[in-house]
Each structure stands twice: as C-alpha cells, then as structure tokens.
Amino acid sequence: MPESLFTGGDDARTFEARIIAEHVTGDSYSELMVSSYELTQRQAEDVDRIIAQRNGGKPLAYILHSVTFRELDLYVDERVLIPRSETEIVVQYALDILSRHPEPVASRHPEPAKDLNVIDIGTGSGAIALSIAYEEMRAQVYATDISTDALDVARLNGVATGSAAVRVKFYCGDLFSALPVELRGTVDVIVSNPPYIGNDEKEEIDSAVLEHEPHIALFSGEEGSDIYDRIIDRGREWLKSDGHVVLEIAPRHVEFIKQSAIDSGYTKTEIFSDLTGRERIAVLAL
C-alpha cells in the first residue's frame, strides 16, 4: 500500500484516505499498516477513480455507497442525506428515554414484553429507525418519509440489517399522514432529524452538500423552522401521556422550539449539545 495514501493534508483527508484504502483492499487500516501491501492494477485503478470523483466534489459516502452509523453499515446514494455523527447522538437520547421503561418483572407466569412504539419522521436512509430497532429489542419503529426514493434506500438497508428490521415499518407520506390511525396515543418517542436549513443560509452551505445531497432533506422554508412546528404540534396526538419528542436542531432555532413546545402544551423542553458544543438536540416531554 503506497504510504502517500495516508500522509499529508488535514485530518479529514487522511481519514478519508484510510476509508478508501480499506474499501479497495478489503483489509482494515491496522492490517495495512503492518504489512507491505502492494495494490493490484485493478485496485490502483479503483483508487484513482475514487480520488478523481472526490476531487470533483462528490462526497465519499456517495462514491463508496457506504457509511457507518453507530453499529450499522448503511448503503447511501444521492437519494438520501448522508447520516452524520450528530444524528448518532440524537439516537442515543431516544434510546436513553426508551431504556427508562422497565423490563417486565420475571414471575411464574411472565407477561410478554410490552412494545415500545417509536415514530421516526423523515427517515431517509433509515439510519435512525434501524439503529433504534437494532439497539432496543422492545422497540417497534414506524418510519415515514415523503420521498419514495428515500424509502427505497431505507428498505434496502432494512434487508441488510437483518432481524431487527422486522420491527421497522416504512410509510410514504408527509410527516404523520401515512401512519395507521390506531397508533395515535400509543407512542413513547417521536424522533426526527428533519430538514432545518433555511433558504437564507444557502450561500453558507458547502458546495459538496448543496450540489449532491437532496434539498428536500436539507431545507425547510426561509429560516429553516417550518417542519419543527408541525412535528411538535401534531406529535401530541400520537404520544402517550408520558411521551417524548427528540429532535435534531440547529442552534438558531432553540428559542423557536421552546416557544413552539409551550404553545403546543409540552411541560418540559431540554436542549443538549453535540460533541463540538453546539446546541443540537431538543427533547420535549408532555
């Protein structure tokens, strides 16, 4: 393996070089570092092709059709948003809430474990929905998206995820519109990474994102807050009396979300930061 593939440039470029090397060779980075690996001609051509596309601005996840999200390896293409690390934290907050629900008490005649109902709004690649089902065996996840193309990708990832995907159902529709009516009032957690970039921010967005990722998954009105209000307001009728909403947010929308939660009758709103210290997660409780 040419050492130049791993050296030079900033940390992000070095990290991407490692991913490319692992993808092309099928070996882990640590294995490559302790061996004197020589690329075959086909592998060298693959590296050149990938680097050329990446230098042209195409995100690496779309080139490789792969991204790691928490414990899952997901397929992605330009029909869906590339899952980010901050969304992994959103999943963790949802899982923490679900974990507070007690397990059934063991007895002579134990009752079956009660399902924990979760709605994932704007599922995209299925990253949130499938991760929750994979990591919380009691979770029944109802995932919606307005894009049929995105749902095709999510279902593909469901097949690859295995048995956990049996507890995920996908619906095509705007927010809650396609969900079964009998789900109303039975949901423990509504979770969403909705579009939250404003049209007024387009000039600030990285060109790779703007040119390749689906705008329907990025933008929500002039200031980026349009969908929050609808999820918060309409979510109430789907939640149990002790239910929660977990949202990925932009820092600029914190006060808007707090006021929307008050107006919709939620009793508590907490704002949490991501690993960079930016306010990124809102947890609303009835």
C-alpha positions in Angstrom: 0.0 0.0 0.0 1.6 3.3 -1.0 2.4 5.3 2.2 1.4 8.5 0.4 -2.2 7.5 0.5 -2.1 8.0 4.3 0.1 11.0 4.7 -0.2 14.7 4.0 -3.2 17.0 4.1 -5.5 17.7 7.0 -7.1 15.1 9.4 -10.3 14.8 7.3 -8.3 14.0 4.1 -6.2 11.5 6.0 -9.3 9.8 7.5 -10.9 9.6 4.0 -7.7 8.1 2.6 -7.9 5.3 5.3 -11.5 4.6 4.3 -10.6 4.4 0.6 -7.8 2.0 1.4 -10.0 -0.2 3.4 -12.7 -0.2 0.8 -10.4 -1.0 -2.1 -8.4 -3.7 -0.4 -10.9 -5.2 2.0 -8.4 -5.1 4.8 -8.5 -2.9 8.0 -6.3 0.1 8.3 -4.3 -1.6 11.1 -3.7 -4.6 8.9 -2.5 -2.4 6.1 -0.1 -0.6 8.4 1.7 -3.7 9.5 2.0 -5.3 6.1 3.9 -4.4 2.9 0.7 -4.4 0.8 1.0 -3.8 -2.9 -2.0 -2.7 -4.9 -3.0 -4.8 -7.9 -3.6 -2.9 -11.1 -7.3 -3.1 -10.7 -7.1 -1.8 -7.1 -4.9 1.1 -8.2 -7.4 2.0 -10.9 -10.2 1.9 -8.3 -8.2 4.3 -6.1 -7.6 6.7 -9.0 -11.3 6.6 -9.9 -12.4 7.3 -6.3 -9.9 10.1 -5.8 -10.9 11.7 -9.1 -14.6 11.7 -8.1 -13.8 13.0 -4.6 -11.6 15.8 -6.0 -14.6 16.7 -8.2 -16.6 17.4 -5.0 -18.7 14.3 -4.7 -19.0 13.1 -1.1 -17.0 10.0 -0.3 -20.1 8.2 1.1 -21.9 8.5 -2.2 -18.8 7.3 -4.1 -18.4 4.2 -1.9 -22.2 3.9 -1.4 -21.4 3.2 2.3 -21.4 5.0 5.7 -21.0 3.7 9.2 -23.7 4.9 11.6 -23.5 3.7 15.2 -23.4 -0.1 14.9 -24.7 -0.3 11.3 -23.1 -0.2 7.9 -25.6 1.6 5.7 -26.0 1.9 1.9 -26.3 5.6 0.8 -26.6 7.3 -2.6 -27.8 10.7 -3.7 -31.4 9.9 -3.0 -30.8 10.3 0.8 -29.0 12.6 3.2 -25.7 11.2 4.4 -26.1 10.4 8.1 -23.8 12.5 10.4 -22.3 11.9 13.8 -24.6 14.4 15.5 -27.6 12.3 14.4 -26.0 9.4 16.3 -26.3 11.4 19.4 -30.0 12.0 18.7 -30.5 8.3 18.5 -28.7 7.9 21.9 -31.1 10.3 23.6 -34.1 8.4 22.2 -32.6 5.1 23.4 -31.9 6.6 26.8 -35.6 7.6 27.1 -36.8 4.1 26.0 -34.4 2.4 28.4 -36.2 4.1 31.3 -39.3 1.9 30.6 -38.9 -1.1 33.0 -38.4 -4.6 31.7 -41.3 -7.0 32.5 -40.9 -8.4 36.0 -39.9 -12.1 36.0 -42.6 -14.3 37.5 -44.1 -17.7 37.4 -46.3 -16.6 34.6 -44.5 -13.8 33.0 -46.3 -11.4 30.6 -44.8 -10.8 27.2 -42.6 -7.8 27.0 -44.6 -4.7 26.1 -43.7 -3.0 22.8 -42.2 0.5 22.9 -43.6 2.4 20.0 -41.4 4.9 18.2 -42.1 7.1 15.2 -39.2 8.3 13.0 -40.2 11.3 10.9 -38.2 11.8 7.7 -36.3 8.5 7.9 -34.2 9.0 4.8 -31.7 6.1 4.7 -33.4 4.6 7.7 -30.4 5.3 9.9 -32.4 6.4 13.0 -35.2 3.9 12.7 -33.0 0.9 12.1 -30.5 1.8 14.8 -33.2 2.1 17.4 -34.7 -1.3 16.4 -31.2 -2.8 16.4 -30.2 -1.5 19.8 -33.5 -1.7 21.6 -35.2 -5.0 21.1 -38.5 -3.9 22.6 -38.9 -1.0 20.0 -41.5 -1.1 17.3 -40.5 1.6 14.9 -42.8 3.4 12.4 -40.7 5.3 9.9 -42.1 7.8 7.4 -40.7 9.8 4.5 -42.3 11.9 1.8 -39.8 10.6 -0.7 -40.4 7.2 -2.3 -36.8 7.3 -3.5 -35.5 7.6 0.1 -37.8 4.8 1.3 -36.3 2.5 -1.4 -32.9 3.1 0.2 -34.3 2.7 3.7 -35.9 -0.6 2.8 -32.6 -1.8 1.2 -30.8 -1.0 4.4 -33.5 -2.8 6.3 -32.8 -6.0 4.4 -29.1 -5.7 5.2 -29.7 -5.0 8.9 -31.2 -8.4 9.5 -33.8 -9.5 12.1 -34.1 -6.0 13.7 -35.6 -4.7 10.5 -38.7 -6.9 11.2 -39.6 -4.3 13.9 -39.4 -1.4 11.5 -42.3 -0.5 9.2 -41.9 2.2 6.5 -44.6 4.5 5.3 -44.7 7.1 2.5 -46.3 10.3 3.4 -46.0 13.8 4.8 -45.0 13.6 8.4 -47.7 11.6 10.3 -50.2 11.4 7.4 -49.5 7.8 6.3 -49.3 6.2 9.8 -52.1 3.8 10.9 -54.7 5.7 13.0 -54.7 3.1 15.7 -51.1 4.3 16.6 -52.5 7.6 17.9 -52.0 8.0 21.7 -49.7 4.9 21.9 -46.2 6.3 21.0 -43.4 6.5 23.5 -41.0 8.5 21.4 -41.2 10.6 18.3 -37.7 11.2 16.8 -36.7 13.2 13.8 -33.8 14.7 12.0 -35.9 17.0 9.8 -34.8 19.5 7.2 -33.7 22.6 9.2 -31.6 24.7 6.9 -33.1 28.0 5.9 -33.2 29.3 2.3 -31.4 32.3 3.8 -28.4 30.1 4.5 -27.8 28.6 1.1 -24.7 30.7 0.4 -23.1 29.4 3.5 -23.6 25.7 2.7 -20.6 23.6 1.5 -20.8 23.1 -2.3 -20.4 19.3 -2.0 -23.6 19.3 0.2 -25.5 21.7 -2.0 -24.7 20.0 -5.2 -25.1 16.4 -4.2 -27.4 15.9 -1.2 -31.2 16.0 -1.7 -32.6 19.5 -1.0 -35.8 18.1 0.3 -33.9 16.7 3.2 -31.9 19.9 3.8 -34.2 22.9 3.5 -37.3 23.9 5.4 -38.6 27.4 4.5 -36.9 30.7 4.6 -35.5 30.3 8.1 -35.4 26.5 8.3 -38.0 26.1 11.1 -41.2 25.2 9.1 -41.2 21.5 9.8 -40.3 21.7 13.5 -43.6 23.4 14.3 -45.6 20.8 12.5 -43.9 17.9 14.2 -44.2 19.4 17.7 -47.8 20.4 17.3 -49.2 17.3 15.5 -47.0 15.0 17.5 -49.0 15.5 20.7 -51.9 13.4 19.4 -49.7 10.4 18.7 -47.8 10.4 22.0 -48.7 8.7 25.3 -49.3 10.9 28.3 -45.6 10.5 29.2 -44.3 10.6 25.7 -41.3 12.5 24.3 -40.2 14.2 21.1 -36.4 14.1 20.3 -35.3 16.4 17.5 -32.1 17.2 15.8 -31.9 21.0 15.6 -29.9 24.0 14.5 -28.7 26.3 17.3 -30.5 29.3 15.7 -33.9 27.5 16.4 -33.6 26.9 20.1 -35.9 29.7 21.2 -38.4 29.0 18.4 -38.6 25.3 19.5 -39.0 26.2 23.2 -41.9 28.6 22.3 -43.5 26.1 20.0 -43.4 23.4 22.7 -45.0 25.8 25.2 -47.7 26.7 22.7 -48.4 23.0 22.0 -48.7 22.1 25.6 -45.5 20.3 26.4 -44.4 20.6 30.0 -40.6 20.4 29.6 -38.0 21.2 26.9 -34.4 20.4 27.3 -31.6 21.4 24.9 -28.4 19.4 24.6 -25.1 20.0 22.7 -23.2 17.8 20.3 -19.5 16.9 20.7 -18.5 20.3 19.3 -20.5 22.2 22.0 -23.2 23.3 19.5 -26.8 23.1 20.7 -28.1 20.3 18.5 -30.7 18.1 20.3 -34.1 19.1 21.7 -36.0 16.8 24.0 -39.7 17.7 24.6 -41.8 16.0 27.3 -45.6 16.0 27.7 
